[in-house]
């Protein structure tokens, strides 16, 4: 597969999480390509801005802001400026993520921000 984007190109990436109460969080970030990993068919991107997001109840209706999970949305906002690896397909389809990535039990949103170890 040929990459659609080059270094410094920007595209939107949508992440989706299913929450323990069966709500869904859907968020869109602007992502700037830092590196293209052609062998892995992935981009290393920096999430430059949170473009928007919703929290959906199990019936598909949007939760009003007062009913949204503030701690989880704080985590989402903290992902701005994070470096993450995404598959080429991330530019055209949502990425369904494990809940552990949202709450920090998995290092998906932090591992590429760490300095290299010797």
C-alpha angles and dihedrals in degrees: 000000000000118000115249094205137049133207111301094018115128130217137159122261123196120206122193128194130184108218125215090255089055093254117134127223116205119186134174123209130186106238127199117203112241099170136004114220101196096177091056094036090232141120126222102219137176114225098231101179142003104241096185147303147194138208113219127202118229089265091058097253119132116255115235113244092254090060097047121109103258096194092052093047089050087056090051091052089049090062092071108112091020120135115226138169114238131180118248088252091065089086091064108028138038119264110230105211134197114253088238089069091057097050096042099251087118121049098224094120096039111033096085092047093064121096113254114269120233 
